[in-house]
Amino acid sequence: MGEGFQRLESPVPATFIGKGKAEEFARRCKELGVDTVIFDEDLTPAQIKNLEKIFGTKIIDRTDLILEIFALRAHSRAGKLQVELAQLQHTLPRLARYWEHLSRQPGGIGVRGGEGEKQIEIDRRRILDRIARIKDDLEEVQKQRAIQRVARQRNHISQASIVGYTNAGKSTLLNRLTNASVYAEDLLFCTLDPTTRRLELPDKQVVLLSDTVGFIRKLPTQLVEAFKATLEEVVQADLLIHVVDVSHPLVEDQIREVEKVLKEIGAEGKPMIMVLNKIDRLNGNGVLLRLHQKYPDAIPISALTGQGLDLLLNEISNKLRPARKQVELFIPQTRPQAMARLYEVAQVLESKFDERGGWFRAKVPPHLLSEFNDYVLSLPSHEDGNCGVDGRAGGRTAVEAGEIKAIR
């Protein structure tokens, strides 16, 4: 319905804005029929109480609004628990606002009952009990995710997390790269629960790609605390993909806010790729040129149209590429499953075939090399070295190796 500002050197302790300004805004609200006023700052319980008396409407501060949006977006059990925890932690110091009468329950036995426990004290105890139960439940969630993480590490699967300001296009990028069907909409905090999908890179390397909750300016501390189970996915990731909405007028402020939150949660200094998203919305190249001067390694893309995604996939491969061994192999025609497996897990650089089988030069992940021991002709002494056929390699004789040379 409208908005208003007041320039002050410091907030007024009782009403945040000046009392005269508050009364002016209150008259405008009455004329427009406004029933809710939102302040883009955090207010104290006393300030909210005083402002509600002046405005005669419901007063919501910035944290209240963000928590309301989070409550609407939470769908999984873990997400709902995290939002409820944040809401309770926010409500606890504000209980006096909800219980102005501070009524007491009668205490004692029989007629001589003294003053009992205040209702606010009963509610405070209930909230503290509920917070303790939610924290226990979230610890179980963290343990389950830790077990899953150990399993991924055992299988040598790298993990990348997509991070960024809210509504930067993170879910759209995940859907485009992995053919997932994650809910993506032009909304704040569209994604609360981490979603992980399998992504096969151009060099056949497999990575688990996770979409995470979006960040925002002045992210409430309750949310950072409550969403530790979710944000752990970011902290534990091998690579961060920072998605930036280049069409936003405050794009550089948003970049700084994301970097600030990453520092708060202990994810600063991790390997990162900056992705300049939504280039399809730009009218000119001025913004891109300015950002490229500041972030020369950033990759411009459009997650919506797919523009620039090939460059992004190659960069992810380069950042996550393990120390692969380059080997020469001969696989007989009688072992088609081994050939299929090689193409599935390795980067095949060269291949030749005849009636006896196929000769391959390929880069194989070290942890999978044992699968091909029976077919290896040579192992290089150093990574990505030139391969020559040894006199005895992979259990073959020099004569057999010579026969393989003939195929070449």
URHU-V987150 format. One record per backbone hydrogen bond with DSSP energy under -1.0 kcal/mol. NH is the residue of the N-H (numbers start at 0). CO is the residue of the C=O. Records with the same first field share a line. If there is no record, write none. Layout:
NH->CO + CO
This chain:
11->15
15->11
16->14
21->17
22->18
23->19
24->20
25->21
26->22
27->23
28->24
29->25
30->26
31->27
33->28
36->57
38->59
47->43
48->44
49->45
50->46
51->47
52->48
53->49
54->50
55->51
57->34
59->36
61->40
64->60
65->61
66->62
67->63
68->64
69->65
70->66
71->67
72->68
73->69
79->75
80->76
81->77
82->78
83->79
84->80
85->81
86->82
87->83
88->84
89->85
90->86
91->87
93->90
94->91
96->93
97->94
98->94
104->116
106->113
112->110
118->102
121->117
122->118
123->119
124->120
125->121
126->122
127->123
128->124
129->125
130->126
131->127
132->128
133->129
134->130
135->131
136->132
137->133
138->134
139->135
140->136
141->137
142->138
143->139
144->140
145->141
146->142
147->143
148->144
149->145
150->146
151->147
152->148
153->149
154->150
155->152
156->151
159->207
160->238
161->209
162->240
165->214
167->164
172->168
173->169
174->170
175->171
176->172
177->173
178->174
186->184
194->210
196->208
198->206
200->204
203->200
206->198
207->157
208->196
209->159
210->194
214->163
223->219
224->220
225->221
226->222
227->224
230->226
231->227
232->229
234->230
235->231
237->158
238->158
239->270
240->160
241->272
242->162
243->274
245->243 + 276
247->244
250->247
253->249
254->250
255->251
256->252
257->253
258->254
259->255
260->256
261->257
262->258
263->259
264->260
266->261
269->266
272->239
274->241
275->298
276->243 + 274
278->300
280->277
281->278
288->284
289->285
290->286
291->287
292->288
293->289
294->290
297->294
298->273
300->275
301->306
305->301
308->305
311->307
312->308
313->309
314->310
315->311
316->312
317->313
318->314
319->315
320->316
323->321
324->363
326->361
327->377
328->359
329->374
330->357
332->355
334->331
338->334
339->335
340->336
341->337
342->338
343->339
344->340
345->341
346->362
348->360
349->360
351->358
353->356
357->330
358->351
359->328
360->349
361->326
362->346
363->324
367->364
368->365
370->367
371->368
372->369
374->371
376->327
377->327
384->381
395->392
400->396
401->397
402->398
403->399
404->400
405->401
407->403
